[in-house]
């Protein structure tokens, strides 16, 4: 029995389907993994001193450094062009546990005005990085590693505390310890690898939560959507969310990939967030104004 259709119309459909599949494969393997999307948003902060200057925060996640190639060097250029005041990396730094030089070179190329901060993700622990060379590489690269701890910075708008939650997937998180030095009057930004931690924020005075982990689905099929999202994080695929008890959550699509080197209809992202003092303009305008490039 022949698998080739006998009619000319069916043969053309088969050829068209094969061409589309080949194009999708090229896109998923060669184009999209390196085609970084810059997502810009403005987040209004009513608790910040009126008239304070804007702060530019760059949020990176799931960078999964395995080498320094085109994508990584393009990411460095994008971050440099943004001239950030703060840089936050919300976990999953490497792809495999044997890339200390590549990770250090990448991180040390990222510079900001007030400080660079990072937390561990589940892949970091699975690869044994936190217990080996990881902390020293992060320190030499000029980043502050937050493992259930916090650091404060002061700018003309007041005091900002960056609190970092250690990886929840592997059970290293301790929110009480991470928040132990945060004062009620502080603007608090909590950094965590997984977004589902927002279900247990309790009554802590947290204003913003920055997370990753989902990769935005990494592979999204038309009419189907993402092929895989971590179960506990399905509610927070990407973007901005209002979460109780009055915090704002931002989930990054991430820069790299895990398991397979593919992305489809889900480009890697670098998020450039402008933190602005005051209330959002108008009563019906959401707290974030988002644009893409």
C-alpha positions, 0 to 999 in steps of 0.5 A, spaced: 500 500 500 503 506 497 503 512 502 504 517 497 497 520 495 495 518 488 491 525 486 495 531 485 491 535 490 493 531 496 500 530 494 500 538 494 497 538 501 502 533 503 508 537 500 505 544 503 505 540 510 512 538 510 514 545 508 511 548 514 513 542 519 520 544 516 520 551 517 517 550 524 523 546 526 528 551 523 524 556 527 524 552 534 531 550 533 535 555 530 531 562 530 527 563 536 532 560 541 536 566 539 531 571 538 530 575 544 524 579 545 525 586 550 518 587 554 518 593 557 513 595 562 511 601 567 510 599 574 507 604 579 509 605 586 504 609 591 508 607 597 514 611 594 516 618 595 512 623 590 517 626 585 522 621 586 526 619 579 524 613 575 528 606 577 530 602 571 530 594 573 532 589 569 529 582 570 532 576 567 530 569 569 532 562 567 538 564 563 541 557 563 548 558 561 552 553 557 556 557 553 557 564 551 554 564 544 550 569 540 544 569 545 548 571 551 552 576 547 546 579 545 543 579 552 549 583 555 548 588 549 540 589 551 542 590 558 547 595 557 543 599 553 537 599 558 542 602 563 539 599 569 539 601 576 537 594 578 538 587 575 535 581 578 536 574 576 531 569 579 534 563 578 536 557 574 543 560 572 546 554 568 545 548 564 549 543 567 554 544 573 560 545 569 560 552 566 563 556 571 567 561 567 562 562 562 557 564 567 562 568 571 563 572 564 556 573 563 554 575 569 560 580 570 558 583 564 552 586 567 552 592 570 547 597 574 547 603 578 545 600 585 546 593 585 545 586 582 542 580 585 541 573 584 537 567 587 538 560 586 533 555 582 531 548 582 536 546 576 542 550 580 541 545 586 540 539 581 546 540 578 550 541 585 552 549 583 550 552 590 554 547 594 560 547 589 563 553 585 557 557 585 557 562 590 564 564 589 563 565 581 557 569 583 561 574 588 566 575 583 561 577 578 559 582 582 552 579 584 549 579 591 547 572 592 540 572 596 539 565 600 533 567 604 536 574 606 535 581 604 539 587 602 537 594 602 539 600 597 537 607 598 535 612 592 532 619 592 525 615 593 527 612 599 529 605 602 528 599 597 529 592 600 531 586 595 529 580 599 531 573 596 527 566 597 532 560 596 529 555 591 522 552 593 522 546 588 528 543 592 525 545 599 530 550 601 526 556 601 524 560 608 520 566 607 520 568 614 528 568 614 528 572 608 523 577 610 526 578 617 530 584 616 524 588 612 521 594 615 514 595 614 515 602 611 520 599 606 519 598 599 520 590 598 521 586 592 521 579 593 525 575 588 524 567 588 525 562 582 517 560 582 511 564 582 507 559 586 510 562 592 505 567 592 500 563 595 503 563 601 505 570 602 501 571 608 501 578 611 508 580 610 509 587 607 511 585 600 510 590 594 513 586 588 514 579 587 519 577 581 519 570 579 521 565 573 521 558 572 515 557 567 519 559 561 512 561 558 511 554 556 517 554 552 513 551 546 506 553 544 502 550 539 497 554 535 490 552 538 493 548 543 498 552 547 504 551 552 506 543 551 508 543 558 508 548 564 510 546 571 504 544 575 504 549 581 505 555 576 500 554 571 496 560 574 502 564 572 505 563 565 508 570 564 507 577 565 504 581 571 499 579 576 495 582 582 496 577 588 494 577 595 495 580 600 495 586 595 502 585 592 504 585 584 507 579 581 512 579 575 513 572 571 519 572 566 519 568 560 526 567 561 532 567 557 534 560 556 531 553 555 531 547 559 531 539 557 531 541 549 534 547 546 527 549 542 523 555 543 516 555 539 512 561 539 515 563 545 521 567 544 526 568 550 525 575 554 529 580 557 524 584 562 525 592 562 521 595 568 520 602 570 519 603 577 515 609 578 512 613 584 505 615 584 498 612 582 497 609 575 494 615 571 486 614 571 481 609 574 481 604 569 488 603 567 492 597 570 498 598 574 502 596 568 503 599 562 506 594 557 510 594 550 514 590 546 520 590 541 
